[in-house]
C-alpha cells in the first residue's frame, strides 16, 4: 500500500491531491476517504485506482494527522515585517562599508 502526504484538500469542493513518496501527485475525492475529509499535511495510505481522467487514490486512510496548530501541514515561519527587512538592509550596508 503506497503512502503519501495530503498536498491540498478542499473540503467545500470535496477533492484534493496527495503527494506520493516518489513525488507523483494523485487525485483524491472525499468519497474514497474513510473517515471523511482530509487536511493538508495528513500522512495517508491509499490504493491507486482508475478514475475518469486517470489515476486516483482509493481506500484512503489517515496514518498520522497534521498538527492542529499547523493547518497547512508545513513548517513555515512568519514572514518578516517591513521593519525587519529594513533592519537587515541597514546591517548589510554597514557591513559593506566596513569591508571597504
The 8 nearest C-alpha neighbors of each residue, nearest first, counted from 0:
[[1, 46, 45, 44, 2, 47, 58, 59],
 [2, 0, 44, 45, 46, 3, 19, 20],
 [3, 1, 44, 43, 19, 45, 20, 0],
 [2, 4, 19, 18, 43, 20, 42, 17],
 [3, 5, 42, 18, 17, 41, 40, 43],
 [6, 4, 17, 39, 40, 41, 7, 16],
 [5, 7, 17, 39, 16, 18, 4, 40],
 [6, 8, 39, 15, 16, 5, 9, 17],
 [7, 9, 15, 14, 39, 38, 10, 37],
 [8, 10, 12, 11, 14, 13, 15, 7],
 [11, 9, 13, 12, 8, 36, 14, 37],
 [10, 12, 9, 13, 14, 8, 36, 29],
 [11, 13, 9, 10, 14, 15, 8, 29],
 [14, 12, 10, 29, 11, 9, 28, 15],
 [15, 13, 28, 9, 27, 12, 29, 8],
 [14, 16, 8, 27, 7, 9, 26, 28],
 [15, 17, 26, 25, 7, 27, 6, 5],
 [18, 16, 5, 25, 6, 24, 4, 19],
 [17, 19, 24, 4, 3, 23, 22, 6],
 [18, 20, 3, 22, 23, 21, 24, 17],
 [21, 19, 22, 3, 2, 18, 23, 1],
 [20, 22, 19, 23, 18, 3, 24, 2],
 [23, 21, 19, 20, 18, 24, 3, 17],
 [22, 24, 19, 21, 18, 25, 20, 17],
 [25, 23, 18, 17, 19, 16, 22, 26],
 [24, 26, 17, 16, 55, 56, 18, 27],
 [25, 27, 16, 55, 56, 15, 17, 24],
 [28, 26, 56, 15, 16, 14, 55, 25],
 [29, 27, 14, 30, 31, 13, 15, 26],
 [28, 30, 13, 32, 31, 14, 36, 35],
 [31, 29, 28, 32, 35, 33, 13, 27],
 [32, 30, 57, 29, 58, 28, 59, 33],
 [33, 31, 59, 29, 30, 35, 58, 34],
 [34, 32, 60, 35, 59, 31, 58, 30],
 [33, 35, 32, 36, 60, 61, 37, 59],
 [36, 34, 33, 32, 29, 37, 30, 31],
 [35, 37, 29, 10, 34, 38, 32, 13],
 [38, 36, 8, 35, 39, 41, 5, 10],
 [39, 37, 41, 8, 40, 5, 36, 65],
 [38, 40, 7, 5, 71, 72, 6, 41],
 [72, 39, 41, 65, 5, 4, 71, 38],
 [42, 40, 64, 65, 5, 4, 39, 38],
 [41, 43, 4, 63, 62, 3, 61, 64],
 [44, 42, 61, 62, 3, 60, 2, 4],
 [43, 45, 2, 60, 1, 59, 0, 3],
 [46, 44, 59, 58, 1, 57, 56, 0],
 [45, 47, 57, 56, 58, 0, 48, 1],
 [46, 48, 56, 55, 57, 54, 45, 49],
 [49, 47, 55, 54, 57, 56, 46, 50],
 [48, 50, 54, 53, 55, 51, 47, 52],
 [49, 51, 53, 52, 54, 55, 48, 56],
 [50, 52, 53, 49, 54, 55, 48, 26],
 [53, 51, 50, 54, 49, 55, 26, 48],
 [54, 52, 50, 51, 49, 55, 48, 26],
 [53, 55, 49, 50, 48, 47, 25, 56],
 [56, 54, 26, 48, 25, 50, 27, 47],
 [55, 57, 47, 27, 46, 45, 48, 26],
 [56, 58, 31, 46, 59, 45, 47, 48],
 [59, 57, 45, 31, 46, 32, 60, 33],
 [58, 60, 45, 32, 57, 44, 33, 31],
 [61, 59, 44, 43, 33, 62, 32, 58],
 [60, 62, 43, 63, 42, 64, 44, 41],
 [63, 61, 43, 42, 60, 44, 64, 41],
 [64, 62, 42, 61, 41, 65, 43, 40],
 [65, 63, 41, 42, 66, 61, 62, 40],
 [64, 66, 41, 40, 72, 67, 63, 69],
 [67, 65, 69, 68, 64, 70, 72, 40],
 [68, 66, 69, 70, 65, 64, 72, 71],
 [67, 69, 66, 70, 65, 71, 72, 74],
 [70, 68, 66, 67, 72, 71, 73, 65],
 [71, 69, 72, 67, 68, 39, 66, 65],
 [72, 70, 39, 73, 69, 40, 38, 7],
 [40, 73, 71, 39, 70, 69, 65, 74],
 [74, 72, 71, 75, 40, 69, 70, 39],
 [73, 75, 76, 72, 69, 71, 70, 77],
 [76, 74, 73, 77, 78, 69, 72, 71],
 [77, 75, 78, 74, 79, 73, 69, 80],
 [76, 78, 79, 75, 80, 74, 83, 73],
 [79, 77, 76, 80, 75, 81, 83, 84],
 [80, 78, 83, 77, 84, 81, 82, 76],
 [79, 81, 83, 82, 84, 78, 85, 77],
 [80, 82, 84, 83, 85, 79, 86, 78],
 [81, 83, 85, 80, 84, 86, 79, 87],
 [84, 82, 86, 80, 81, 85, 79, 87],
 [83, 85, 81, 87, 86, 82, 88, 80],
 [84, 86, 88, 82, 83, 87, 89, 81],
 [85, 87, 89, 83, 88, 84, 82, 90],
 [88, 86, 84, 90, 89, 85, 91, 83],
 [87, 89, 91, 85, 86, 90, 84, 92],
 [88, 90, 86, 92, 87, 91, 85, 93],
 [91, 89, 93, 87, 92, 88, 94, 86],
 [90, 92, 88, 94, 93, 89, 87, 95],
 [91, 93, 95, 89, 90, 94, 88, 96],
 [94, 92, 90, 96, 95, 91, 89, 97],
 [95, 93, 97, 91, 96, 92, 90, 98],
 [94, 96, 92, 98, 93, 97, 91, 99],
 [97, 95, 93, 94, 99, 98, 92, 91],
 [98, 96, 94, 95, 99, 93, 92, 91],
 [97, 99, 95, 96, 94, 93, 92, 91],
 [98, 96, 97, 95, 94, 93, 92, 91]]
